C-alpha cells in the first residue's frame, strides 16, 4: 500500500526580495516557505517594521512558550489582526489585563467539562448526521461549511444553551472567511510598516467582525432581558457563568463590551480551529479508503446500533490517532507570534526588544529531523513507541505553557466524536479534479474549499466491518 501525501504549497526554490516576500505572505503565511524551512532550527527575515525570527528547535520553542513565557508576550501584530472581532479579549491580551481576565474566566471553563458537554456535542453531531443523510447518495458536499456549522453549533449550545440555526451558521461562515482575508492582510501591511490609517482592509474587516459580534451580542441581550423581567433562568452555561463572574481581587464584573469580547474569543477559538482540522481530516480519510474502513469498523464496534455514550470515547483510539495526525499535518493555527520584551540570545542570534518571534506548528510538525516521512498521512505513527519523542518535543497544535489552549480536551473529544459518528454512517470520496489548496491566515483553511462526495453506509456493511475489526483484534 503506497503512502498518501496530502496537498501542501510548493516550496520556494529561489530567494525572494523583502518586498516580494511581504506581497506573497499577504496571501498566505505558508506560501513563502523554502524546502530548507522544514529542516532548519532557526531563521530570520527582515521586514520594514522589524526583524522576525522563526524558531523550530524544541528547546528554544520551550523557552518561548513555557520556561520564559513572561519574556515573550503575545505579539501586538495579533491584536492588530483580531481587534475588530475579539477586542481586548483573553486571546490577544497580555500582562495584568490577561491575568485579570483569566481569574474571571476560570469558572466559565468549569461549564465546559468534557463529560458535562458530551450530550451537547452528541446532539449537534446527530443533527449534522441528519443533514448529511439528505445528500448521501453521492452528492457533492461543501465539507468545510458543514464542519463549521457543527462546531459552531456545539460551542453555541455550550455558551447559550440553544442550537445554532442554519442561517446563522452560514452568516458566520461567510463573514469569517471574509474577515480572515481582510484582517490578515491588514496585519501584514502593518508588519510592512504601512501606517494603520492607510490600510483599507481594516475598515472592511471591522464590518465583517461586527456582523459576528452582533450575532453573539444578541444572545447576551436576550439573556439579560430575561433576567431583567424577573424570569427564573435555570440554565448553567458559559454565559451564565460570565454574567456572574467577579474579579476576586476587585469585585468588578464584566462590562457588556467585555462580555462580547470574551464570548467572541470563546466562540471563534471554540469552533473555527476545530472546523478547520475536521475538514482536512475528512479529506484525508476520503483519499485513504483503508483508513476510512478502519474508522468505520471501530465506530460500529463502539456504538453498535445505539446512541453514542461518553463511556464509548475510550474505545475510539484509532479515531483519536486520525484526528491527531490531521492536527499534525494541518494545524489550525500554523504560526504563533510573540514579541521579545528584552534582549535574548537564541543560538547565534541576538534578538532585540520589540523584535518578533514565530513558533510554527506547521513547520515543526513537518520537520524532517523530528518526523519520519514527515509529509505522509500516517495515523499509526501515534501508536508507534518510536515516535513518542517526536510527539513530546515537536507536536504543539494547541500551543504550550501558560497560553496553552484551554479548550484542547474539548476540541479533542469533539473531533473524535464527529469523525467516529460520520464514519459510522457514511463513506466519503474525493471529487475528481478538486484538490484543496491550503492557505494559512488567521487559521489554516482551503482557498478553494473542501468538497467531497458522500455515500450512505448500509447495515450489512456495518455488520461486516464490525466482524472484520473483531478478527483484527483477535489476530
C-alpha positions as CSV (number, residue, x, y, z in Angstrom):
1,X,0.0,0.0,0.0
2,X,1.6,3.3,-1.1
3,X,2.0,6.3,1.2
4,X,-0.5,9.1,0.8
5,X,1.0,12.6,0.7
6,X,-1.8,15.2,1.0
7,X,-1.6,18.7,-0.6
8,X,0.7,21.4,0.7
9,X,2.1,24.5,-1.0
10,X,5.0,24.0,-3.3
11,X,8.2,25.1,-1.6
12,X,10.2,28.1,-3.0
13,X,13.4,27.4,-4.8
14,X,14.9,30.9,-5.0
15,X,15.3,33.7,-2.5
16,X,12.6,36.4,-2.5
17,X,13.3,40.1,-2.1
18,X,11.9,41.5,1.2
19,X,9.0,43.3,-0.6
20,X,8.2,40.3,-2.8
21,X,8.1,38.2,0.4
22,X,5.6,40.6,2.0
23,X,3.4,40.7,-1.1
24,X,3.4,36.9,-1.2
25,X,2.9,36.3,2.5
26,X,-0.1,38.7,2.3
27,X,-1.8,35.8,0.5
28,X,-0.8,33.1,3.0
29,X,1.9,32.7,5.6
30,X,2.9,29.3,4.2
31,X,3.3,30.4,0.6
32,X,6.8,31.8,1.1
33,X,8.5,28.8,2.7
34,X,11.5,27.1,1.2
35,X,12.3,23.4,1.3
36,X,15.0,24.1,3.8
37,X,12.4,25.7,6.1
38,X,11.3,22.2,7.0
39,X,14.8,21.2,8.3
40,X,16.1,24.5,9.8
41,X,16.3,25.1,13.5
42,X,16.1,28.9,13.3
43,X,15.8,31.5,10.7
44,X,15.2,35.2,10.4
45,X,13.8,37.7,7.9
46,X,13.8,41.4,7.6
47,X,10.6,43.5,7.3
48,X,10.3,47.3,7.1
49,X,8.9,47.5,10.6
50,X,11.1,44.9,12.5
51,X,13.1,41.7,12.2
52,X,11.3,38.4,12.6
53,X,12.8,35.2,13.9
54,X,11.5,31.7,13.2
55,X,12.2,29.2,16.0
56,X,11.9,25.5,15.2
57,X,14.4,23.9,17.7
58,X,12.4,22.2,20.5
59,X,14.4,23.6,23.4
60,X,14.1,27.2,22.0
61,X,10.4,26.7,21.5
62,X,10.1,25.6,25.1
63,X,11.9,28.7,26.2
64,X,9.5,31.0,24.3
65,X,6.2,29.2,25.2
66,X,6.9,27.7,28.6
67,X,10.1,28.4,30.6
68,X,10.4,32.1,29.8
69,X,6.9,32.8,28.6
70,X,6.8,36.1,30.5
71,X,9.6,37.4,28.4
72,X,7.7,36.7,25.2
73,X,4.1,38.2,25.4
74,X,1.6,37.7,22.6
75,X,2.6,39.8,19.7
76,X,1.0,43.2,19.1
77,X,0.5,42.1,15.5
78,X,-2.0,39.6,16.7
79,X,-4.0,42.3,18.4
80,X,-3.9,44.4,15.1
81,X,-5.4,41.5,13.2
82,X,-8.1,40.5,15.7
83,X,-9.1,43.7,17.4
84,X,-12.3,44.2,15.3
85,X,-13.5,40.8,16.3
86,X,-12.1,39.9,19.7
87,X,-11.5,43.4,21.0
88,X,-9.1,43.1,24.0
89,X,-10.3,39.5,24.8
90,X,-8.2,37.0,26.6
91,X,-6.7,35.6,23.4
92,X,-4.9,38.8,22.5
93,X,-4.4,40.5,25.9
94,X,-1.2,40.5,27.9
95,X,0.1,41.3,31.4
96,X,-2.2,42.5,34.1
97,X,-5.3,42.6,31.9
98,X,-4.7,39.0,30.8
99,X,-4.3,37.8,34.4
100,X,-7.5,39.6,35.4
101,X,-9.4,38.0,32.5
102,X,-8.1,34.6,33.4
103,X,-9.2,34.9,37.0
104,X,-12.7,35.8,35.9
105,X,-12.9,33.2,33.1
106,X,-11.7,30.2,35.0
107,X,-15.2,29.5,36.4
108,X,-16.7,29.7,32.9
109,X,-14.4,26.8,31.8
110,X,-15.9,24.7,34.5
111,X,-19.1,24.8,32.4
112,X,-17.2,23.2,29.5
113,X,-16.1,20.0,31.3
114,X,-15.9,17.3,28.6
115,X,-18.2,14.9,30.4
116,X,-20.8,17.5,31.0
117,X,-20.9,18.9,27.5
118,X,-20.8,15.4,25.8
119,X,-24.7,15.4,25.4
120,X,-24.5,18.8,23.6
121,X,-21.7,17.5,21.3
122,X,-23.7,14.4,20.5
123,X,-26.9,16.3,19.8
124,X,-25.2,18.7,17.4
125,X,-23.3,15.9,15.7
126,X,-26.6,13.9,15.3
127,X,-28.1,17.0,13.7
128,X,-25.1,17.0,11.3
129,X,-25.6,13.3,10.5
130,X,-29.3,14.1,9.7
131,X,-28.2,16.9,7.3
132,X,-25.7,14.5,5.6
133,X,-28.4,11.8,5.1
134,X,-30.1,14.3,2.8
135,X,-27.1,14.3,0.5
136,X,-25.8,10.7,1.0
137,X,-26.5,9.3,-2.5
138,X,-23.2,10.6,-3.9
139,X,-23.9,14.3,-3.7
140,X,-21.0,16.7,-3.6
141,X,-21.0,18.4,-0.2
142,X,-19.1,21.6,0.9
143,X,-17.4,19.8,3.8
144,X,-15.7,22.9,5.3
145,X,-19.1,24.7,5.6
146,X,-20.6,21.6,7.3
147,X,-17.7,21.3,9.8
148,X,-18.1,25.0,10.6
149,X,-21.8,24.5,11.2
150,X,-21.4,21.6,13.6
151,X,-18.5,23.0,15.6
152,X,-20.2,26.4,15.8
153,X,-23.4,24.7,16.9
154,X,-21.6,22.8,19.6
155,X,-20.0,25.9,21.1
156,X,-23.2,27.9,20.7
157,X,-25.1,25.3,22.7
158,X,-22.3,25.4,25.3
159,X,-22.4,29.2,25.6
160,X,-26.1,29.9,25.2
161,X,-27.9,26.6,25.8
162,X,-29.5,26.7,22.3
163,X,-28.6,25.3,18.9
164,X,-27.3,27.5,16.1
165,X,-29.7,27.9,13.2
166,X,-28.5,27.1,9.7
167,X,-29.0,30.7,8.5
168,X,-26.9,31.9,11.5
169,X,-24.1,29.4,10.7
170,X,-23.9,30.4,7.0
171,X,-23.8,34.1,8.1
172,X,-20.9,33.4,10.4
173,X,-19.1,31.2,7.9
174,X,-19.3,33.9,5.1
175,X,-18.4,36.8,7.5
176,X,-15.4,35.0,9.0
177,X,-14.0,33.9,5.6
178,X,-14.0,37.5,4.5
179,X,-12.8,38.7,7.9
180,X,-9.8,36.3,7.8
181,X,-8.7,37.7,4.4
182,X,-9.1,41.3,5.3
183,X,-7.8,41.3,8.9
184,X,-4.8,39.1,7.9
185,X,-3.9,41.4,5.1
186,X,-4.2,44.4,7.4
187,X,-1.8,42.8,9.8
188,X,0.7,42.0,7.1
189,X,0.7,45.6,5.9
190,X,1.2,46.8,9.5
191,X,4.3,44.5,9.6
192,X,5.4,46.0,6.4
193,X,5.4,49.4,8.1
194,X,2.3,50.8,6.3
195,X,0.6,53.3,8.6
196,X,-2.6,52.0,10.1
197,X,-4.8,54.7,8.6
198,X,-3.6,53.8,5.0
199,X,-4.8,50.2,5.4
200,X,-8.3,50.0,3.7
201,X,-8.6,46.4,4.9
202,X,-9.2,47.5,8.5
203,X,-12.4,49.3,7.6
204,X,-13.9,46.2,5.8
205,X,-12.5,43.8,8.5
206,X,-14.4,45.9,11.1
207,X,-17.6,45.5,9.1
208,X,-17.3,41.7,8.9
209,X,-16.2,41.5,12.6
210,X,-19.3,43.5,13.6
211,X,-21.6,41.0,11.8
212,X,-20.3,38.2,14.0
213,X,-20.2,40.3,17.2
214,X,-23.8,41.5,16.7
215,X,-25.0,37.9,16.4
216,X,-23.1,37.0,19.6
217,X,-24.3,40.1,21.4
218,X,-27.9,39.2,20.6
219,X,-27.7,36.1,22.8
220,X,-26.3,38.2,25.7
221,X,-29.2,40.8,25.3
222,X,-31.8,38.0,25.2
223,X,-30.5,36.6,28.5
224,X,-30.2,40.0,30.2
225,X,-33.8,40.8,29.1
226,X,-35.0,37.5,30.7
227,X,-33.2,38.4,33.9
228,X,-34.5,42.0,33.9
229,X,-38.0,40.7,33.5
230,X,-37.6,38.6,36.6
231,X,-37.7,35.3,34.8
232,X,-36.2,32.3,36.5
233,X,-33.2,31.3,34.3
234,X,-32.1,27.8,35.3
235,X,-29.5,27.3,32.6
236,X,-26.0,26.8,33.8
237,X,-24.0,27.6,30.7
238,X,-20.9,29.6,29.9
239,X,-23.0,32.8,29.5
240,X,-24.5,32.4,33.0
241,X,-21.0,31.9,34.4
242,X,-19.7,35.1,32.7
243,X,-22.7,37.1,33.9
244,X,-22.0,36.0,37.5
245,X,-18.2,36.4,37.2
246,X,-16.5,38.8,39.6
247,X,-12.8,39.6,39.8
248,X,-11.8,38.0,43.1
249,X,-9.3,40.9,43.8
250,X,-11.5,43.9,42.8
251,X,-15.1,42.6,42.8
252,X,-15.6,44.0,39.3
253,X,-18.0,42.4,36.8
254,X,-17.6,42.2,33.0
255,X,-19.0,45.1,31.1
256,X,-21.2,44.5,28.0
257,X,-18.2,45.1,25.8
258,X,-16.1,42.7,27.9
259,X,-18.8,40.0,27.6
260,X,-18.8,40.4,23.8
261,X,-15.0,40.3,23.7
262,X,-14.7,37.2,25.8
263,X,-17.6,35.3,24.1
264,X,-16.1,36.2,20.7
265,X,-12.8,34.6,21.8
266,X,-14.6,31.5,23.2
267,X,-16.8,31.2,20.2
268,X,-14.2,31.7,17.5
269,X,-11.5,29.7,19.3
270,X,-14.0,27.0,20.2
271,X,-15.3,26.4,16.7
272,X,-13.1,27.8,13.9
273,X,-10.0,25.8,14.8
274,X,-11.9,22.5,15.2
275,X,-13.8,23.2,12.0
276,X,-10.6,23.7,10.1
277,X,-8.9,20.4,11.2
278,X,-12.1,18.4,10.8
279,X,-12.5,19.5,7.2
280,X,-8.9,18.4,6.5
281,X,-9.4,15.1,8.4
282,X,-12.4,14.2,6.3
283,X,-10.4,15.0,3.1
284,X,-7.6,12.8,4.3
285,X,-9.7,9.7,5.0
286,X,-11.6,10.2,1.7
287,X,-8.3,9.7,0.0
288,X,-7.3,6.7,2.1
289,X,-10.2,4.2,2.0
290,X,-8.3,1.7,4.2
291,X,-8.1,4.3,6.9
292,X,-11.8,5.2,6.5
293,X,-12.8,1.5,6.7
294,X,-10.9,1.1,9.9
295,X,-12.6,4.2,11.4
296,X,-16.0,2.8,10.3
297,X,-15.3,-0.6,11.9
298,X,-14.1,0.9,15.1
299,X,-17.2,3.1,15.3
300,X,-19.6,0.2,14.6
301,X,-17.8,-1.9,17.4
302,X,-18.0,1.0,19.8
303,X,-21.6,2.2,19.2
304,X,-23.4,-0.7,17.6
305,X,-27.0,0.4,16.9
306,X,-27.4,2.7,19.9
307,X,-26.6,6.3,20.6
308,X,-23.0,7.2,21.4
309,X,-22.3,7.4,25.2
310,X,-19.5,9.2,27.0
311,X,-18.0,5.9,28.0
312,X,-17.6,4.9,24.4
313,X,-14.9,7.6,23.9
314,X,-12.2,5.4,25.4
315,X,-12.8,2.8,22.6
316,X,-12.2,5.2,19.8
317,X,-8.4,5.0,19.8
318,X,-8.0,5.0,16.0
319,X,-10.3,7.9,15.6
320,X,-8.1,9.7,18.1
321,X,-5.0,8.9,16.2
322,X,-6.6,10.0,12.9
323,X,-7.6,13.3,14.4
324,X,-4.1,13.8,16.0
325,X,-2.5,13.1,12.6
326,X,-4.8,15.7,10.9
327,X,-3.8,18.2,13.6
328,X,-0.1,17.4,12.8
329,X,-0.4,17.9,9.1
330,X,-2.9,20.8,9.2
331,X,-2.5,22.6,12.5
332,X,-5.3,25.2,12.5
333,X,-3.0,27.9,13.9
334,X,0.0,27.5,11.8
335,X,2.1,30.3,13.2
336,X,2.1,31.7,16.8
337,X,3.7,35.1,17.2
338,X,5.4,36.6,20.2
339,X,7.3,39.8,20.9
340,X,10.6,39.9,22.7
341,X,10.3,42.2,25.7
342,X,14.0,42.2,26.5
343,X,17.3,41.2,24.8
344,X,17.8,37.5,24.4
345,X,20.2,35.2,22.6
346,X,19.0,32.3,20.5
347,X,21.8,30.1,19.0
348,X,24.0,32.8,17.3
349,X,21.2,35.4,17.0
350,X,20.9,38.5,19.2
351,X,17.2,39.2,19.5
352,X,16.4,42.8,20.4
353,X,13.4,44.1,22.4
354,X,10.4,44.6,20.2
355,X,11.5,42.1,17.6
356,X,9.1,39.3,16.6
357,X,9.4,35.6,17.2
358,X,7.4,33.0,15.4
359,X,6.8,29.4,16.6
360,X,5.3,27.4,13.8
361,X,3.3,24.2,14.4
362,X,3.1,23.9,10.6
363,X,6.9,23.7,10.3
364,X,7.9,21.9,13.5
365,X,5.2,19.2,12.9
366,X,6.6,18.6,9.4
367,X,10.2,19.0,10.4
368,X,12.3,16.4,8.6
369,X,14.6,15.8,11.6
370,X,11.8,15.0,14.0
371,X,9.2,13.2,11.9
372,X,9.7,10.1,9.8
373,X,8.1,10.6,6.4
374,X,7.0,14.0,7.6
375,X,4.6,14.8,4.8
376,X,2.9,11.4,4.8
377,X,-0.6,10.8,6.3
378,X,0.0,8.0,8.8
379,X,-2.3,7.9,11.8
380,X,-0.5,4.8,13.2
381,X,2.6,6.9,14.0
382,X,0.8,8.0,17.2
383,X,0.7,4.4,18.5
384,X,4.3,3.7,17.5
385,X,6.6,3.9,20.5
386,X,9.4,5.2,18.2
387,X,7.5,8.4,17.6
388,X,7.0,9.3,21.3
389,X,9.9,11.7,21.4
390,X,8.6,13.5,18.3
391,X,5.2,13.8,19.9
392,X,6.7,15.2,23.1
393,X,9.2,17.6,21.5
394,X,7.7,18.6,18.2
395,X,3.9,18.4,18.4
396,X,2.1,21.5,19.6
397,X,-1.2,22.0,17.8
398,X,-2.7,23.6,21.0
399,X,0.5,25.6,21.9
400,X,2.1,25.0,25.3
401,X,2.9,26.8,28.6
402,X,0.6,29.3,30.3
403,X,-1.0,30.3,27.0
404,X,-1.9,26.7,26.1
405,X,-5.3,26.3,24.6
406,X,-7.7,25.7,27.5
407,X,-10.2,24.0,25.2
408,X,-7.8,21.3,24.0
409,X,-9.6,18.5,25.7
410,X,-12.9,19.9,24.5
411,X,-11.6,20.0,20.9
412,X,-10.2,16.5,21.0
413,X,-13.4,15.0,22.3
414,X,-15.4,17.0,19.8
415,X,-13.2,16.0,16.8
416,X,-13.0,12.3,17.8
417,X,-16.8,12.0,18.3
418,X,-17.6,13.8,15.0
419,X,-15.2,11.7,13.0
420,X,-16.5,8.4,14.5
421,X,-20.1,9.2,14.0
422,X,-19.7,10.3,10.4
423,X,-17.5,7.3,9.6
424,X,-20.2,5.1,11.3
425,X,-22.9,6.3,8.9
426,X,-21.1,7.5,5.7
427,X,-18.4,6.9,3.2
428,X,-16.5,9.8,1.7
429,X,-14.9,10.0,-1.7
430,X,-12.8,12.7,-3.3
431,X,-14.3,14.9,-6.1
432,X,-12.5,14.3,-9.3
433,X,-10.5,17.4,-10.3
434,X,-10.8,19.0,-6.9
435,X,-7.7,19.4,-4.8
436,X,-7.9,21.8,-1.8
437,X,-5.2,24.5,-1.6
438,X,-4.0,25.1,2.0
439,X,-3.7,28.8,2.9
440,X,-2.7,30.0,6.4
441,X,-4.1,33.3,7.5
442,X,-5.6,33.5,11.0
443,X,-6.4,29.8,10.7
444,X,-5.4,27.2,8.1
445,X,-8.2,26.7,5.6
446,X,-8.5,25.6,1.9
447,X,-8.5,28.5,-0.5
448,X,-10.9,26.7,-2.8
449,X,-12.9,24.9,-0.2
450,X,-13.1,21.2,0.6
451,X,-15.7,19.2,-1.4
452,X,-16.4,15.5,-1.1
453,X,-18.9,13.0,-2.3
454,X,-21.0,11.5,0.5
455,X,-22.5,7.9,0.4
456,X,-24.6,6.2,3.0
457,X,-23.2,3.1,4.6
458,X,-25.6,0.1,4.5
459,X,-26.4,-2.0,7.6
460,X,-24.9,-5.2,6.1
461,X,-21.6,-3.4,5.5
462,X,-21.6,-2.2,9.1
463,X,-22.0,-5.7,10.5
464,X,-19.2,-7.0,8.2
465,X,-17.0,-4.1,9.3
466,X,-17.6,-5.0,13.0
467,X,-16.7,-8.7,12.3
468,X,-13.5,-7.6,10.5
469,X,-12.4,-5.5,13.5
470,X,-13.0,-8.4,15.8
471,X,-10.8,-10.6,13.7
472,X,-8.1,-7.9,13.7
473,X,-8.2,-7.7,17.5
474,X,-8.0,-11.5,17.8
475,X,-5.1,-11.7,15.4
